[in-house]
Amino acid sequence: MSTALYVVISSRGDWWVDFEGHASGPFASKEDAAAEATQLARFAAHSGHESEVLVPDENGRHRIIWASDSEPHYYAPSAAE
């Protein structure tokens, strides 16, 4: 199973959350977009999907700030399921 990536991006002065080419937003700040991305990723994780949230740092390089494998209640289905 592939990992769902929720990517925080900046465009035209606003912040957005991109998931598979579909943007959510705009958000007033990078922090607001990151919080929404984390909520979306947690929902996906609790539905059994691996997920990560990526946010740009001060140099524009995206860093993982949350990953479902770090969530204590995340259920990862085995390959046999």
C-alpha positions in Angstrom: 0.0 0.0 0.0 1.3 3.4 -0.9 1.7 6.3 1.6 -0.8 9.2 1.4 1.2 12.4 1.3 -0.4 15.6 2.5 1.8 18.5 1.4 1.6 22.0 2.6 2.4 24.5 -0.2 2.4 28.3 -0.7 0.8 29.8 -3.8 0.0 33.5 -4.5 0.4 34.5 -0.9 -1.8 31.8 0.6 -1.1 28.4 2.2 -2.8 25.2 0.9 -2.8 21.5 1.6 -2.2 19.3 -1.5 -3.3 15.7 -1.6 -3.0 13.9 -4.9 -3.3 17.1 -6.9 -6.3 18.4 -5.1 -5.8 21.5 -3.0 -7.6 22.4 0.3 -7.6 25.9 1.5 -6.6 28.7 1.4 -5.2 29.0 5.0 -4.0 32.2 6.6 -0.7 30.7 7.7 1.6 27.7 7.2 0.8 26.6 10.7 -3.0 26.5 10.0 -2.4 24.6 6.8 -0.1 22.1 8.7 -2.7 21.6 11.4 -5.4 20.8 8.7 -3.0 18.5 6.9 -2.3 16.6 10.1 -6.0 16.2 10.8 -6.6 14.9 7.3 -3.6 12.5 7.6 -4.8 11.3 11.0 -8.2 10.5 9.6 -6.6 8.5 6.8 -4.4 6.7 9.3 -7.3 5.7 11.5 -9.0 4.4 8.3 -6.0 2.1 7.8 -3.9 4.1 5.3 -0.3 5.0 5.9 0.1 8.8 5.7 2.6 11.6 6.2 2.4 15.4 6.4 5.2 17.4 4.6 5.8 21.1 5.4 8.4 23.4 3.8 11.2 24.6 6.1 12.7 28.1 6.0 14.8 27.0 2.9 11.8 25.7 1.0 12.7 22.0 1.6 9.8 19.8 2.6 10.2 18.0 5.9 7.9 15.3 7.4 6.3 16.7 10.5 3.9 13.8 11.1 3.8 10.2 10.0 1.1 7.6 10.8 3.7 5.1 11.9 4.5 7.4 14.8 0.8 7.5 15.9 0.3 5.1 18.8 -3.2 3.9 17.7 -2.4 3.5 14.0 -3.5 0.2 12.6 -1.5 -1.0 9.6 -3.1 -4.0 7.8 -0.7 -6.8 7.1 0.1 -7.9 3.6 -2.0 -11.1 4.2 -5.2 -9.0 4.7 
